[in-house]
């Protein structure tokens, strides 16, 4: 049995546009709470960047029926965030599911577990983040939940939370803290751009280092 709650709101386009000019490193530096998921969760394609609103999915060990349902209960702007509960014997998704999600213009997958068809997904335009790959596929029996609080990558994820992933990893920011965090990260980006310019001019030692 799959328990499905209503899909969360997508993020405002302004937030997505601003985030895409930043990085997970800048954002994680600019919020005073842990936001980084487990370091093992990395993109199949290191050039991938994903930003969106979390659709949260919890699956039974070795099963992905809830993920199938979630694909068709989500909209453009959603990122499917899947907790596989530490199960590392079967894949959660593969090429076909990723193709369906891309055709529906979903923003990507974050999977605290394994995938398959890694070579194909590493060249796909849809961002897919996972802990690695394995050939064996999952069952499709359930149970599972969609859009309830989950733990993914050692972080609690609420439906609708801000998700961003890039080559460094994945972060999750509570929706009510996104605006402030984006503003602080933009200010830090300006500082870092100025610092790089100073280094290029030969002013290598930072002024704050006494």
N, C-alpha and C positions, 0 to 999 in steps of 0.2 A: 504493500500500500504506500502510495506517495502522498504526503500531506503538503498541500500547496497554498501559500498565502499570497496576497496581492503583490504584484510587482512594485518596487519602489520607484519614486520619481527619478528621472535622469538628471544629471548635473546641468546647471545652466551653461549654455554655450560659452559664455564669457569665462567661466572657470576653466573649461577645457582648453580654450585658446591660450589663456595665460599659463596654464600648467605645461602645455606643450613647448613653451619657450623656456621652461625651467628644467629641473631634473629631480630625481629622487634624492640625490645627495643634498641639494639646496633645501628642499622641503623638509627633509628629516632633521636638518640643522636648525630649523626655525620653528619647532614646536617643542614644548616642554613636557613631553611624555613619549614613551616608547611607541614607535609607529612602524618599525621595520619588521617584515616577516622573516621567517627562517632563511638563512643565507643559502640554503640548498635550492631554493625556488628561483630559477633563472630562465631567461627566454630561450626558446629553441633557436631563434634568429637573434643574434646579439644586437642587430640594428632595430629591433622591435621597440616601440614605445606604445604603451596602452594607458589611457586615462578614461575613467568612467565611473558609473554608479554601480555598486555591488549588488548583484543578484546572488544570494547566498544559498549554497546547496550542500547538504550533508548526505553522503551515500553509505550504504552498508558495505562491509568488507568485500571487495572484489566485484562490486555491482555498480552499474551506471544508469539504471532506469530513471532515476531522478534527474540526471543531467539531460537525458533525452527530452523529458517533459519541460525542463527549464528553458531549453533552447526555444521552444514554441510558446512559452509564456513570458518571453522577454522582448525588448524592443531596441532599436538603434540607440546607443548611448549606454547600454548596460554591459557590464563585465561579469562573466560567470565565474564566481569564486567558489571552488569546490574543496570541501574537506573529505579526504579519503581515509581519515582516521588512522593514519600511519601505515596503511596497507600498501605493501610494496611487492606483491606477487603478480598482480594483474594491472593492465593499463586501464585508465579511466576513459580516455577518448582516443580517437585516431583520425585519420584523414577524412572519412565520410562525415563524421560529426562536425569537424572543423569546417568542412566545405558548406554544410548546412547553415552553420552559424554565420559564416561569411556571406552567404547568399541572403540571409535575413538582416545583414548589416549590423550585427552585434559587434561590440568593440573588442572582444577577446576573451581568453580563458586564463585564470590563475588556478593552478591545481596543486594542492598539497598532497601529491601522489605522483604516479607515473603515467606516461602516455605511450603510444606506439606510432608507427609511421613517422619516425623522427626525421628522417631525411626529407620527406615531403613537407612536413610542417616547418622544418628549418628554412625552407625556401618560400613558404607561403606568406601572403601579405597580412593575414590575420594573426595578431600577436597571441602566442601560446606560451605560457610559463608553467614550468613543472619542476619536479625533483629529478627527472631523468626518464629513460625509456626502457620498455621491456616488450617482447613480442606478444605475450599472451593477452588475449582480450578478456573483458569482464562478462559477467552474467547480466541479465536484464529482468530481474525478478523483484527488486526492491528489498526492504523498504527504503525510504528516504524522505527528506524534507526539503522544501524550497521556500526561501524568504523567511527563515527564522534565524535567530542568533546562532552563529557557529564559531568554532575555533579553527583557524586556518593559519598555518605558518607561525604558530605560537602567539597568535593575536586573536582577540575576540572581534568578530566582524558583525556589524549590524547591517541589515538590508538598507541600501541607499548610501552607505559610507563611500567616501571618496577613495578610489583606488588608482594608484599609478605604478607602473612598472617600466623599467628600462634595463640596460645592460648590468647595472649595479644590483638590481633586485626589485623588490616590491614593497610599497608602503601603503598603509591604510590610515586615513585621517577622518575622525568624526565630522559629520556634515557641518555641525555648528562651529567648527574651528577652521574651516577651509579658507574663508575670506581673509582672516587675520594671518594665517600661515602663508598664503599666496603673497600677501603684501610684504611680509617680512622677508620671504625668499627673493622677491624682486629687488628689495633693497640690498640683500646680500649679493645677488648677481651683479649689481652695479659696483659694489665694493670689489668683487673678484675681478671684474673686467678692468677696473682701474689699477688693481694690483698687478695684473698681467702686463698692462701697458707700462707700468713702472719697471717691472723686471726686464722688459724688452729694451728699455732705455738704459739699463745698467744699474738701476737702483734696486739691487737684489735683496738686501737685508730689510725686512719689514720694520716700520717705524716703532711698532709696539714692542719689539724684541730688544730689551735693554740689557 
